Every structure is written in C-alpha cells, then in structure tokens.
C-alpha cells in the first residue's frame, strides 16, 4: 500500500469535519473520493500532504506511520504531489521556472539538470512549447498541465488532485481526463478528489463517498450513485 488512512478524525473547534475516515490506496491505482462541496474532501487532502494536522487516527505513507498531532516527516514533503483547484503557480515565474523551483531548492539539482527534467515533464504533458510563458497567458487546462508537470518532476509516491475539473468547460474536462489517463498508463498512484461523478467513474479503479465527514469505500462505481443529489453531480 502506498497510503493507508486509519480512523482519521479532524475537528475545527467543536465542529467535526472528518470522522473516523479509513481507506487504503494500492500502488499504481487511481482512487476517487467524491462528495459535495464542504464535505471534507479538501481537508483530507491537506492532512495527507502534511499541510494540516489531524486529531485522531494515523496515516501510513510508504510504510511510515504518522500519528495524530505529531510532526509530518520532512522527507515526505515533495514526495506527495498536490494539485489544488487554483494550481498555485507563481505568477511572476514562467511555466518552466515554476516546475524547476522545487527541483533546485528541494532536490538541489543544478540549473541545467533541473531545466532538462522540467522540459522532459512538460513534453510528457504536451506543453513544452509553453515553457517561457507566464501563468496569466496560459489557459486553465495549460496551467493545470504545468501543475501536474511540476508535481511529477519531484517523483512523487502519490499524486493528490483536488477538484481537477473545477471551473473548466466540457472541452477542458475531456483534456484533463486524458491527462489523468496518461498518468495512469505510466503507473502514477493517484487520489482524485472530485464532485464530478461522471469524471470519477471514467477514471478510477477504487471509489469513496464522503458525506458529512464520514466515508464509505467500494471498488464498484455504483457506490457513487448513493450520494444525495447524485444526478446533479453528474
């Protein structure tokens, strides 16, 4: 297992945002976690990536156990790739500079080696011709591919995608679907957080439904139909 989430709970004050969440993700698997806005999906992403601590339970990442309210291991930063809805690209840096920053600052690669790796990942994402452009001049789909390339350049154990189709038109959603399918082809392990059930059904091999902070798991996509208002999420 690349990731095991074991009885994770998270509170903000007296509000329980996540309650006893448990699931595991095998290597080279896409796991889709679905739920309506505000159900706790993004909070769980932040916990897995070390951006937010949790109050109960434990994480096991690549065999290493992380218990509630303990520091997140420094060496895991960069090994868990995260792509949020807004992509978090630095606006004053070109696409290539955004991708190579972590390689130079965290992995300590030379500028030459970082550039070569960055261009390699941009080529895989079919955006090599956008390397010198700034985020503001890129389309939403192109910015997302830059964010994916940046995450992949760090050789992540696990890639976390938070609502990758949010605010995209149908044409761009199809483009993102192809991107994720490309990643699956080369064996990238992914946790896909989305409220788009059709997208999840076409992409994942395992499925989770999170409602009011609680989660049920299945290897059959039919479980997504149990979501309240599922027809509006398709």
ZADO-1210 file (C-alpha; in nm, 4 decimals, padded with zeros to 6 digits):
<atoms>
<atom x="00.0000" y="00.0000" z="00.0000" code="UNK" pos="1"/>
<atom x="00.1233" y="00.3482" z="-00.0840" code="UNK" pos="2"/>
<atom x="-00.1227" y="00.5110" z="00.1573" code="UNK" pos="3"/>
<atom x="-00.3353" y="00.3917" z="00.4479" code="UNK" pos="4"/>
<atom x="-00.5725" y="00.6325" z="00.6210" code="UNK" pos="5"/>
<atom x="-00.6705" y="00.4758" z="00.9544" code="UNK" pos="6"/>
<atom x="-00.9552" y="00.6191" z="01.1625" code="UNK" pos="7"/>
<atom x="-00.8635" y="00.9808" z="01.0844" code="UNK" pos="8"/>
<atom x="-01.0725" y="01.2479" z="01.2556" code="UNK" pos="9"/>
<atom x="-01.0380" y="01.6250" z="01.2308" code="UNK" pos="10"/>
<atom x="-01.2062" y="01.8990" z="01.4344" code="UNK" pos="11"/>
<atom x="-01.2211" y="02.2732" z="01.3893" code="UNK" pos="12"/>
<atom x="-01.3203" y="02.3787" z="01.7383" code="UNK" pos="13"/>
<atom x="-01.6266" y="02.1707" z="01.8224" code="UNK" pos="14"/>
<atom x="-01.7075" y="02.1055" z="01.4557" code="UNK" pos="15"/>
<atom x="-01.6169" y="01.7538" z="01.3403" code="UNK" pos="16"/>
<atom x="-01.5080" y="01.7881" z="00.9770" code="UNK" pos="17"/>
<atom x="-01.3827" y="01.4298" z="00.9331" code="UNK" pos="18"/>
<atom x="-01.4936" y="01.1339" z="01.1449" code="UNK" pos="19"/>
<atom x="-01.3050" y="00.8023" z="01.1582" code="UNK" pos="20"/>
<atom x="-01.2046" y="00.8037" z="00.7897" code="UNK" pos="21"/>
<atom x="-01.0320" y="00.4815" z="00.6752" code="UNK" pos="22"/>
<atom x="-00.9152" y="00.3590" z="00.3345" code="UNK" pos="23"/>
<atom x="-00.6032" y="00.2361" z="00.1563" code="UNK" pos="24"/>
<atom x="-00.4579" y="00.3035" z="-00.1876" code="UNK" pos="25"/>
<atom x="-00.2510" y="00.0424" z="-00.3640" code="UNK" pos="26"/>
<atom x="00.0457" y="00.1219" z="-00.5853" code="UNK" pos="27"/>
<atom x="-00.0446" y="00.2298" z="-00.9431" code="UNK" pos="28"/>
<atom x="-00.4115" y="00.2762" z="-00.8513" code="UNK" pos="29"/>
<atom x="-00.6439" y="00.5735" z="-00.9001" code="UNK" pos="30"/>
<atom x="-00.8733" y="00.6244" z="-00.6005" code="UNK" pos="31"/>
<atom x="-01.1646" y="00.8659" z="-00.6488" code="UNK" pos="32"/>
<atom x="-01.3031" y="01.0363" z="-00.3388" code="UNK" pos="33"/>
<atom x="-01.6343" y="01.2031" z="-00.4133" code="UNK" pos="34"/>
<atom x="-01.8693" y="01.4259" z="-00.2241" code="UNK" pos="35"/>
<atom x="-02.0476" y="01.7571" z="-00.2330" code="UNK" pos="36"/>
<atom x="-01.8720" y="02.0856" z="-00.1614" code="UNK" pos="37"/>
<atom x="-01.7995" y="02.1238" z="00.2098" code="UNK" pos="38"/>
<atom x="-01.7965" y="01.7507" z="00.2810" code="UNK" pos="39"/>
<atom x="-01.4341" y="01.7473" z="00.3991" code="UNK" pos="40"/>
<atom x="-01.2533" y="01.6325" z="00.0840" code="UNK" pos="41"/>
<atom x="-01.0033" y="01.9171" z="00.0643" code="UNK" pos="42"/>
<atom x="-00.9314" y="01.8957" z="00.4368" code="UNK" pos="43"/>
<atom x="-00.8387" y="01.5302" z="00.3911" code="UNK" pos="44"/>
<atom x="-00.6047" y="01.6225" z="00.1034" code="UNK" pos="45"/>
<atom x="-00.4333" y="01.8751" z="00.3291" code="UNK" pos="46"/>
<atom x="-00.3920" y="01.6157" z="00.6037" code="UNK" pos="47"/>
<atom x="-00.2378" y="01.3568" z="00.3706" code="UNK" pos="48"/>
<atom x="00.0035" y="01.6137" z="00.2268" code="UNK" pos="49"/>
<atom x="00.1089" y="01.7436" z="00.5689" code="UNK" pos="50"/>
<atom x="-00.0490" y="02.0875" z="00.5360" code="UNK" pos="51"/>
<atom x="-00.2960" y="02.0264" z="00.8217" code="UNK" pos="52"/>
<atom x="-00.2647" y="01.8164" z="01.1363" code="UNK" pos="53"/>
<atom x="-00.5365" y="01.5767" z="01.2439" code="UNK" pos="54"/>
<atom x="-00.6805" y="01.4981" z="01.5866" code="UNK" pos="55"/>
<atom x="-00.7277" y="01.1209" z="01.5871" code="UNK" pos="56"/>
<atom x="-00.6044" y="00.8145" z="01.3990" code="UNK" pos="57"/>
<atom x="-00.2956" y="00.7655" z="01.1860" code="UNK" pos="58"/>
<atom x="-00.1549" y="00.7808" z="00.8341" code="UNK" pos="59"/>
<atom x="00.0778" y="00.5227" z="00.6865" code="UNK" pos="60"/>
<atom x="00.2663" y="00.6559" z="00.3848" code="UNK" pos="61"/>
<atom x="00.5089" y="00.4239" z="00.2085" code="UNK" pos="62"/>
<atom x="00.5354" y="00.2164" z="00.5265" code="UNK" pos="63"/>
<atom x="00.5931" y="00.5125" z="00.7608" code="UNK" pos="64"/>
<atom x="00.3310" y="00.5701" z="01.0338" code="UNK" pos="65"/>
<atom x="00.2278" y="00.9259" z="01.1222" code="UNK" pos="66"/>
<atom x="00.0112" y="00.9574" z="01.4330" code="UNK" pos="67"/>
<atom x="-00.2342" y="01.2299" z="01.5277" code="UNK" pos="68"/>
<atom x="-00.0867" y="01.5610" z="01.6398" code="UNK" pos="69"/>
<atom x="00.2716" y="01.4639" z="01.5555" code="UNK" pos="70"/>
<atom x="00.5026" y="01.6459" z="01.3115" code="UNK" pos="71"/>
<atom x="00.4824" y="01.5469" z="00.9475" code="UNK" pos="72"/>
<atom x="00.8138" y="01.3892" z="00.8359" code="UNK" pos="73"/>
<atom x="01.0215" y="01.6449" z="00.6472" code="UNK" pos="74"/>
<atom x="01.1392" y="01.3940" z="00.3870" code="UNK" pos="75"/>
<atom x="00.7814" y="01.3317" z="00.2707" code="UNK" pos="76"/>
<atom x="00.7368" y="01.6903" z="00.1544" code="UNK" pos="77"/>
<atom x="00.7825" y="01.6813" z="-00.2197" code="UNK" pos="78"/>
<atom x="00.7121" y="01.3082" z="-00.2307" code="UNK" pos="79"/>
<atom x="00.3404" y="01.3743" z="-00.2019" code="UNK" pos="80"/>
<atom x="00.2452" y="01.5765" z="-00.5083" code="UNK" pos="81"/>
<atom x="-00.0552" y="01.8055" z="-00.4640" code="UNK" pos="82"/>
<atom x="-00.2515" y="01.9845" z="-00.7350" code="UNK" pos="83"/>
<atom x="-00.5135" y="02.2201" z="-00.5929" code="UNK" pos="84"/>
<atom x="-00.8027" y="02.3787" z="-00.7806" code="UNK" pos="85"/>
<atom x="-00.6197" y="02.7071" z="-00.8373" code="UNK" pos="86"/>
<atom x="-00.2926" y="02.5285" z="-00.9338" code="UNK" pos="87"/>
<atom x="-00.0835" y="02.7538" z="-00.7014" code="UNK" pos="88"/>
<atom x="00.1577" y="02.8625" z="-00.9741" code="UNK" pos="89"/>
<atom x="00.3823" y="03.1603" z="-00.9040" code="UNK" pos="90"/>
<atom x="00.2574" y="03.4369" z="-01.1371" code="UNK" pos="91"/>
<atom x="00.5989" y="03.6048" z="-01.1661" code="UNK" pos="92"/>
<atom x="00.7660" y="03.2842" z="-01.2885" code="UNK" pos="93"/>
<atom x="00.7437" y="03.1200" z="-01.6282" code="UNK" pos="94"/>
<atom x="00.5915" y="02.7756" z="-01.6618" code="UNK" pos="95"/>
<atom x="00.9364" y="02.6169" z="-01.6681" code="UNK" pos="96"/>
<atom x="01.0567" y="02.8200" z="-01.3702" code="UNK" pos="97"/>
<atom x="00.7539" y="02.7044" z="-01.1711" code="UNK" pos="98"/>
<atom x="00.8414" y="02.3435" z="-01.2490" code="UNK" pos="99"/>
<atom x="01.2143" y="02.3692" z="-01.1768" code="UNK" pos="100"/>
<atom x="01.1881" y="02.5631" z="-00.8494" code="UNK" pos="101"/>
<atom x="01.1358" y="02.2541" z="-00.6340" code="UNK" pos="102"/>
<atom x="01.3991" y="02.0610" z="-00.8239" code="UNK" pos="103"/>
<atom x="01.6571" y="02.3296" z="-00.7489" code="UNK" pos="104"/>
<atom x="01.5545" y="02.4244" z="-00.3945" code="UNK" pos="105"/>
<atom x="01.4434" y="02.0860" z="-00.2554" code="UNK" pos="106"/>
<atom x="01.6184" y="01.8276" z="-00.4709" code="UNK" pos="107"/>
<atom x="01.9268" y="02.0514" z="-00.5096" code="UNK" pos="108"/>
<atom x="01.9634" y="01.9834" z="-00.8802" code="UNK" pos="109"/>
<atom x="02.1813" y="02.2120" z="-01.0891" code="UNK" pos="110"/>
<atom x="02.0044" y="02.4655" z="-01.3079" code="UNK" pos="111"/>
<atom x="02.0964" y="02.2605" z="-01.6154" code="UNK" pos="112"/>
<atom x="01.9687" y="01.9308" z="-01.4733" code="UNK" pos="113"/>
<atom x="01.6524" y="02.0937" z="-01.3370" code="UNK" pos="114"/>
<atom x="01.5800" y="02.2511" z="-01.6750" code="UNK" pos="115"/>
<atom x="01.6295" y="01.9201" z="-01.8546" code="UNK" pos="116"/>
<atom x="01.3967" y="01.7413" z="-01.6141" code="UNK" pos="117"/>
<atom x="01.1420" y="02.0219" z="-01.6311" code="UNK" pos="118"/>
<atom x="01.1354" y="02.0186" z="-02.0100" code="UNK" pos="119"/>
<atom x="01.1038" y="01.6405" z="-02.0048" code="UNK" pos="120"/>
<atom x="00.7922" y="01.6617" z="-01.7873" code="UNK" pos="121"/>
<atom x="00.6486" y="01.9457" z="-01.9960" code="UNK" pos="122"/>
<atom x="00.6989" y="01.7309" z="-02.3039" code="UNK" pos="123"/>
<atom x="00.5085" y="01.4465" z="-02.1426" code="UNK" pos="124"/>
<atom x="00.2253" y="01.6880" z="-02.0686" code="UNK" pos="125"/>
<atom x="00.2397" y="01.8191" z="-02.4285" code="UNK" pos="126"/>
<atom x="00.3129" y="02.1786" z="-02.3224" code="UNK" pos="127"/>
<atom x="00.6861" y="02.2059" z="-02.3985" code="UNK" pos="128"/>
<atom x="00.6108" y="02.4989" z="-02.6270" code="UNK" pos="129"/>
<atom x="00.4678" y="02.6914" z="-02.3278" code="UNK" pos="130"/>
<atom x="00.7877" y="02.6772" z="-02.1191" code="UNK" pos="131"/>
<atom x="00.8626" y="03.0503" z="-02.1456" code="UNK" pos="132"/>
<atom x="00.5073" y="03.1717" z="-02.0863" code="UNK" pos="133"/>
<atom x="00.3714" y="03.3091" z="-01.7607" code="UNK" pos="134"/>
<atom x="00.0624" y="03.1575" z="-01.5927" code="UNK" pos="135"/>
<atom x="-00.1592" y="03.4535" z="-01.6824" code="UNK" pos="136"/>
<atom x="-00.1083" y="03.3840" z="-02.0537" code="UNK" pos="137"/>
<atom x="-00.1990" y="03.0148" z="-02.0242" code="UNK" pos="138"/>
<atom x="-00.5432" y="02.8564" z="-02.0447" code="UNK" pos="139"/>
<atom x="-00.6892" y="02.6786" z="-01.7415" code="UNK" pos="140"/>
<atom x="-00.6045" y="02.3402" z="-01.8914" code="UNK" pos="141"/>
<atom x="-00.2480" y="02.4502" z="-01.9681" code="UNK" pos="142"/>
<atom x="-00.1965" y="02.5821" z="-01.6155" code="UNK" pos="143"/>
<atom x="-00.3174" y="02.2507" z="-01.4832" code="UNK" pos="144"/>
<atom x="-00.0713" y="02.0614" z="-01.7010" code="UNK" pos="145"/>
<atom x="00.2081" y="02.2835" z="-01.5679" code="UNK" pos="146"/>
<atom x="00.0980" y="02.1989" z="-01.2134" code="UNK" pos="147"/>
<atom x="00.0947" y="01.8272" z="-01.2993" code="UNK" pos="148"/>
<atom x="00.4395" y="01.8513" z="-01.4595" code="UNK" pos="149"/>
<atom x="00.5715" y="02.0323" z="-01.1510" code="UNK" pos="150"/>
<atom x="00.4391" y="01.7579" z="-00.9230" code="UNK" pos="151"/>
<atom x="00.5676" y="01.4735" z="-01.1418" code="UNK" pos="152"/>
<atom x="00.9135" y="01.6277" z="-01.1657" code="UNK" pos="153"/>
<atom x="00.9578" y="01.5563" z="-00.7941" code="UNK" pos="154"/>
<atom x="00.8994" y="01.1806" z="-00.8491" code="UNK" pos="155"/>
<atom x="00.6056" y="01.1632" z="-00.6057" code="UNK" pos="156"/>
<atom x="00.4978" y="00.8449" z="-00.4311" code="UNK" pos="157"/>
<atom x="00.1409" y="00.9680" z="-00.4585" code="UNK" pos="158"/>
<atom x="-00.0304" y="01.2415" z="-00.6589" code="UNK" pos="159"/>
<atom x="-00.3250" y="01.4212" z="-00.4950" code="UNK" pos="160"/>
<atom x="-00.5627" y="01.6060" z="-00.7272" code="UNK" pos="161"/>
<atom x="-00.8171" y="01.8385" z="-00.5667" code="UNK" pos="162"/>
<atom x="-01.1170" y="01.9025" z="-00.7941" code="UNK" pos="163"/>
<atom x="-00.9138" y="01.8935" z="-01.1185" code="UNK" pos="164"/>
<atom x="-01.2198" y="01.9704" z="-01.3331" code="UNK" pos="165"/>
<atom x="-01.3460" y="02.2603" z="-01.1241" code="UNK" pos="166"/>
<atom x="-01.4464" y="02.5660" z="-01.3294" code="UNK" pos="167"/>
<atom x="-01.3422" y="02.4017" z="-01.6589" code="UNK" pos="168"/>
<atom x="-01.5621" y="02.3893" z="-01.9665" code="UNK" pos="169"/>
<atom x="-01.6556" y="02.0448" z="-02.1094" code="UNK" pos="170"/>
<atom x="-01.3727" y="02.0553" z="-02.3636" code="UNK" pos="171"/>
<atom x="-01.1145" y="02.1186" z="-02.0913" code="UNK" pos="172"/>
<atom x="-01.2658" y="01.8474" z="-01.8700" code="UNK" pos="173"/>
<atom x="-01.2047" y="01.5977" z="-02.1512" code="UNK" pos="174"/>
<atom x="-00.8473" y="01.7245" z="-02.1752" code="UNK" pos="175"/>
<atom x="-00.7909" y="01.6709" z="-01.8019" code="UNK" pos="176"/>
<atom x="-00.9408" y="01.3218" z="-01.8285" code="UNK" pos="177"/>
<atom x="-00.6875" y="01.2345" z="-02.0975" code="UNK" pos="178"/>
<atom x="-00.4062" y="01.3775" z="-01.8838" code="UNK" pos="179"/>
<atom x="-00.5007" y="01.1594" z="-01.5878" code="UNK" pos="180"/>
<atom x="-00.5379" y="00.8557" z="-01.8110" code="UNK" pos="181"/>
<atom x="-00.1887" y="00.9248" z="-01.9457" code="UNK" pos="182"/>
<atom x="-00.0564" y="00.9333" z="-01.5904" code="UNK" pos="183"/>
<atom x="-00.2322" y="00.6073" z="-01.5092" code="UNK" pos="184"/>
<atom x="-00.0702" y="00.4447" z="-01.8120" code="UNK" pos="185"/>
<atom x="00.2764" y="00.5087" z="-01.6693" code="UNK" pos="186"/>
<atom x="00.1746" y="00.3809" z="-01.3251" code="UNK" pos="187"/>
<atom x="00.1199" y="00.7011" z="-01.1272" code="UNK" pos="188"/>
<atom x="-00.0656" y="00.6386" z="-00.7997" code="UNK" pos="189"/>
<atom x="-00.3379" y="00.8999" z="-00.7538" code="UNK" pos="190"/>
<atom x="-00.6019" y="01.0194" z="-00.5107" code="UNK" pos="191"/>
<atom x="-00.8593" y="01.2089" z="-00.7137" code="UNK" pos="192"/>
<atom x="-01.0886" y="01.4318" z="-00.5093" code="UNK" pos="193"/>
<atom x="-01.3904" y="01.5464" z="-00.7065" code="UNK" pos="194"/>
<atom x="-01.7613" y="01.6165" z="-00.7021" code="UNK" pos="195"/>
<atom x="-01.7833" y="01.5243" z="-01.0717" code="UNK" pos="196"/>
<atom x="-01.9185" y="01.1688" z="-01.0603" code="UNK" pos="197"/>
<atom x="-01.9010" y="01.1038" z="-01.4332" code="UNK" pos="198"/>
<atom x="-01.5350" y="01.2044" z="-01.4350" code="UNK" pos="199"/>
<atom x="-01.4665" y="00.9771" z="-01.1357" code="UNK" pos="200"/>
<atom x="-01.6425" y="00.6773" z="-01.2928" code="UNK" pos="201"/>
<atom x="-01.4391" y="00.7091" z="-01.6128" code="UNK" pos="202"/>
<atom x="-01.1077" y="00.7495" z="-01.4304" code="UNK" pos="203"/>
<atom x="-01.0747" y="00.5475" z="-01.1087" code="UNK" pos="204"/>
<atom x="-01.0495" y="00.1850" z="-01.0030" code="UNK" pos="205"/>
<atom x="-01.1476" y="00.2439" z="-00.6397" code="UNK" pos="206"/>
<atom x="-01.4159" y="00.4752" z="-00.5053" code="UNK" pos="207"/>
<atom x="-01.5046" y="00.6511" z="-00.1829" code="UNK" pos="208"/>
<atom x="-01.8078" y="00.8596" z="-00.0932" code="UNK" pos="209"/>
<atom x="-01.7653" y="01.1199" z="00.1789" code="UNK" pos="210"/>
<atom x="-02.0785" y="01.2695" z="00.3339" code="UNK" pos="211"/>
<atom x="-02.0882" y="01.4900" z="00.6423" code="UNK" pos="212"/>
<atom x="-01.7314" y="01.3921" z="00.7226" code="UNK" pos="213"/>
<atom x="-01.7895" y="01.0156" z="00.7055" code="UNK" pos="214"/>
<atom x="-01.6702" y="00.7845" z="00.4274" code="UNK" pos="215"/>
<atom x="-01.7737" y="00.4564" z="00.2664" code="UNK" pos="216"/>
<atom x="-01.5473" y="00.2687" z="00.0222" code="UNK" pos="217"/>
<atom x="-01.6036" y="00.0318" z="-00.2708" code="UNK" pos="218"/>
<atom x="-01.4303" y="-00.0998" z="-00.5814" code="UNK" pos="219"/>
<atom x="-01.7553" y="-00.0548" z="-00.7768" code="UNK" pos="220"/>
<atom x="-01.8506" y="00.2850" z="-00.9229" code="UNK" pos="221"/>
<atom x="-02.2182" y="00.2264" z="-00.8374" code="UNK" pos="222"/>
<atom x="-02.1392" y="00.3451" z="-00.4878" code="UNK" pos="223"/>
<atom x="-02.1224" y="00.6993" z="-00.6237" code="UNK" pos="224"/>
<atom x="-02.4934" y="00.6840" z="-00.7009" code="UNK" pos="225"/>
<atom x="-02.5612" y="00.6749" z="-00.3247" code="UNK" pos="226"/>
<atom x="-02.4601" y="01.0398" z="-00.2970" code="UNK" pos="227"/>
<atom x="-02.7546" y="01.2643" z="-00.2188" code="UNK" pos="228"/>
<atom x="-02.8354" y="01.4639" z="-00.5301" code="UNK" pos="229"/>
<atom x="-02.6080" y="01.2415" z="-00.7391" code="UNK" pos="230"/>
<atom x="-02.7913" y="01.3291" z="-01.0593" code="UNK" pos="231"/>
<atom x="-02.6951" y="01.6949" z="-01.0121" code="UNK" pos="232"/>
<atom x="-02.3272" y="01.5993" z="-00.9743" code="UNK" pos="233"/>
<atom x="-02.3039" y="01.4012" z="-01.2973" code="UNK" pos="234"/>
</atoms>
